[in-house]
Amino acid sequence: MTKIQCWGAGGGGSSSGGSFGSGGSGGGYNENTVVTSSLRSSVTVTIGAGGLAGTTTGGTGGNTTFGSYLAAYGGGGGASYSSSSGTAAAGAAGECVVTTW
């Protein structure tokens, strides 16, 4: 058996001069357990990039996929609101872990 676990990338935070910034959403998590012999010999894995920090809206985190077996979606970017200021940060990248037993 093979357990596939994937995390989507986090969304980027936002901030703007004179505005409250907010953090981006965390990326989604998904897992699947498959019979090892059913896996193809080559599988395309895409690791989602973290969303970029923004001045009005943070960027959406990228999706992480393990071929057609599994997908975990990236988090949404943060939004800015009026009245304060702060510093925005980019979201963390996605990840995939494959365990066979």
SEDRENKE-754265 format. One line per 2 residues: number of its first residue (from 1); their letters; for each residue x, y negated, z of C-alpha. Coordinates in Angstrom, 3 decimals. Each point is the difference from the previous one (the first is absolute). Layout:
! residues N
NUM = a = X/Y/Z; ...;
This chain:
! residues 101
1 = mt = 0.000/0.000/0.000; 1.058/-3.573/-0.639;
3 = ki = -1.277/-3.028/1.881; 0.180/-3.313/-1.872;
5 = qc = -0.357/-3.231/2.000; 0.004/-3.452/-1.607;
7 = wg = -0.319/-3.554/1.294; -0.909/-2.962/-2.176;
9 = ag = 2.059/-3.183/0.347; -1.051/-2.784/2.348;
11 = gg = -1.445/-3.262/-1.267; 2.062/-3.179/0.295;
13 = gs = -0.733/-2.686/2.550; -1.026/-3.533/-0.869;
15 = ss = 0.755/-3.472/1.267; -0.331/-3.531/-1.258;
17 = gg = 1.047/-3.362/1.396; -2.843/-1.122/2.269;
19 = sf = -1.641/3.456/0.038; -0.290/3.050/2.206;
21 = gs = 1.624/2.941/-1.731; -1.088/3.583/0.397;
23 = gg = 1.714/3.328/-0.379; -0.771/2.339/-2.864;
25 = sg = -1.858/3.279/0.493; 1.851/3.227/0.590;
27 = gg = 0.140/2.446/-2.886; -2.301/3.014/-0.036;
29 = yn = 0.991/3.551/0.982; -0.960/3.204/-1.766;
31 = en = 1.077/3.622/0.270; -0.602/3.246/-1.865;
33 = tv = 1.089/3.592/0.593; 0.445/2.145/-3.099;
35 = vt = 1.252/3.490/-0.815; 3.673/-0.505/-0.862;
37 = ss = -0.158/2.192/-3.129; -2.738/-2.291/-1.410;
39 = lr = 2.359/-3.013/-0.127; 1.524/-0.831/-3.350;
41 = ss = 3.801/0.256/-0.201; 0.221/-3.765/-0.556;
43 = vt = -2.273/-2.581/1.641; 0.134/-3.765/-0.546;
45 = vt = 0.078/-1.844/3.318; -0.765/-3.735/0.130;
47 = ig = 0.853/-1.919/3.182; -2.034/-3.187/0.387;
49 = ag = 1.900/-3.257/0.519; -0.925/-2.225/2.929;
51 = gl = -2.202/-2.990/-0.827; 1.844/-3.298/-0.358;
53 = ag = -0.396/-2.788/2.532; -2.205/-2.803/-1.314;
55 = tt = -0.829/-3.617/0.690; -3.773/0.370/-0.312;
57 = tg = -0.469/3.767/-0.317; 2.485/2.819/0.571;
59 = gt = 0.516/2.551/-2.753; -1.726/3.370/-0.016;
61 = gg = 2.175/2.991/0.927; 0.642/2.575/-2.704;
63 = nt = -1.565/3.449/-0.183; 2.079/3.101/0.771;
65 = tf = -0.718/3.151/-2.005; 1.263/3.577/-0.133;
67 = gs = -0.881/0.910/-3.582; -3.705/0.740/-0.332;
69 = yl = 0.010/1.815/3.352; -0.311/-2.998/2.299;
71 = aa = -0.329/-3.804/0.151; 0.226/-2.466/2.897;
73 = yg = -1.102/-3.553/-0.741; 1.871/-3.176/0.926;
75 = gg = -1.293/-2.510/2.544; -1.497/-3.375/-0.859;
77 = gg = 1.901/-3.256/0.385; -0.638/-2.437/2.845;
79 = as = -1.873/-3.291/-0.473; 0.717/-3.541/1.268;
81 = ys = -2.356/-2.147/2.074; 0.242/-3.706/0.882;
83 = ss = 1.501/-1.645/3.130; 3.524/1.418/0.667;
85 = sg = 3.118/1.357/-1.712; 2.165/3.081/0.141;
87 = ta = 2.366/2.203/-1.963; -1.253/2.825/-2.219;
89 = aa = 1.735/3.364/-0.409; -0.104/2.655/-2.714;
91 = ga = -1.736/3.345/0.592; 1.890/3.255/0.550;
93 = ag = 0.473/2.488/-2.859; -2.011/3.222/-0.240;
95 = ec = 1.324/3.482/0.724; -0.541/3.635/-0.952;
97 = vv = 1.000/3.027/2.111; -0.188/3.575/-1.301;
99 = tt = 0.309/2.948/2.420; 0.063/3.627/-1.141;
101 = w = -0.367/3.033/2.251;
